[in-house]
Amino acid sequence: MIRQAIPQLPSLDLERSRDFYERKLDFVLHRQYEDLIILKREDIEIHLWHCTDPAIPQNSRLYFRVSGDIEELYEHCERKGIVRLHLEDRPWGMKEFYVGDPDGNLLKFGQPSFGVL
């Protein structure tokens, strides 16, 4: 039985990435190794692995399904200056906004739009 998926994102500079995810998105360091950092926020865990090819993070994405108030999270990210695409209802029934990390990984945040199951 599959219980959980843990995304692994590439990082060109692990310390810079760690700083971004801790200071901008409120993740907490769980473990750190030479070429891997494990961060947590609530029940979410992400792994950042060291890579040297800038094209890899520029083509990587992660989708967060948000419960509660997505507007509050959006405003937090706006204040931190990390929003790439503003909050709006998308044609596929999701209210979404996008954030970029320092290496180019695209982080998408979304929740079902009002009235959409």
Sequence and secondary structure as in RCSB ss.txt:
>XXXX:A:sequence
MIRQAIPQLPSLDLERSRDFYERKLDFVLHRQYEDLIILKREDIEIHLWHCTDPAIPQNSRLYFRVSGDIEELYE
HCERKGIVRLHLEDRPWGMKEFYVGDPDGNLLKFGQPSFGVL
>XXXX:A:secstr
       EEEES HHHHHHHHHHHH  EEEEE SSEEEEEETTEEEEEEE S TTTGGG EEEEE  S HHHHHH
HHHHHT EEEEEEE TTSEEEEEEE TT  EEEEEEE TT  
